[in-house]
Amino acid sequence: MFAALNLQSGAIGGHLRRQHRTQEFPHFLEPRDAAVPADLGVHLMLDHDATHKAPPIQRGLVKPPRFALPLTPTSASGLNVVERWFGELTTKKL
């Protein structure tokens, strides 16, 4: 599953696929890209999954400079709001 949290609205968006590979990641990004006005940038807080680090993904995200990819330390998953949301969901609901 790929997941996104819109910090402005609080909406969570997910993309569930049988496999979690580099090929599926662009399909997750497309509706998020379409939902944001073209004149605005998109900031993506990504975990350290290899899916996001593949060269085709990195080239596609930085050209044109629509997406900003802030770096988060590997040991600081608490900075990633979606990961914190999943942690709360796991602790309180599952």
N, C-alpha and C positions, 0 to 999 in steps of 0.2 A: 504494500500500500504506500502510495505517495500521499502526503497531506499538506495542506496549506491553511494558514490562519490569516485572515484579513484583519490587521490591527485596528483599522478604522471602524469596521462594522462588527467585528467579533465573529464573523461567519467562518466556519471551518469547511474546507473543501477537500474531498478525497478522490483518489483515483485508484481503484482496486483492479489489479491484473493478476493473472495466474503466475506470471513471472515478474521479477523486479530487476530489470536489466536496463542498460543504456538505451536500448531501442524504445523502451516504454516511457522514458522520462520526457521526451519532447511532447508526447501526447498529453501528459499531465500539465505541461506548461502552456500549451495552446489556448485553453479556455481562460487561464489566468491572464495571459497576454491580451486576449480579446476584451477582457472585462475592464482593463485599465485604459483610460484615454491615451491616445497615441503620443501626446505631448508630455506625458509624465513618465518618469523612470520607475522601475520595479526593483525593490530591494528584496533579495532572496537570502534567507538564513538557511543554509544547507547543513545537513549533518555530514559526517565524514564517510558516507557510503561511496564505494567505488563507482557507482552509477553516475554520480555527479562529477567525478574527476576524469572521466574518459576524455581524451583529446577532442573528439567530435562535439561533445557537449560543451566543453570549454570554449572552443572556437565559435560555436553557434550562439553562446550566451553573450560573448563580448563584442560581437559584430552584428548589427550596430550596437552602440553602447546603451541599450535599453535596460538591461539587467545589471544591477550592482550586486556583487557577491561579497558581503562583509566576511572576513575571516574570523572564525570562532575557534578557540583552542580546543583540542581534542578532549581535554578533561573538563570542559566547561559546558556540558550539555544543558545546564540550567539557564544559560543565556538564550537558548533556542526555545521560544515560546511554545511552539507546537510540541516539542518534546516534553515540556513541563505540563502541557494540557493532557497529553497521553499518560504521563505519570499520575496525574490526579485522577484521570478516568480509571486507570488500573487500580489505584489504591482505594478509591471510594465506590466504584461501581462493579468491578469484576471480582 
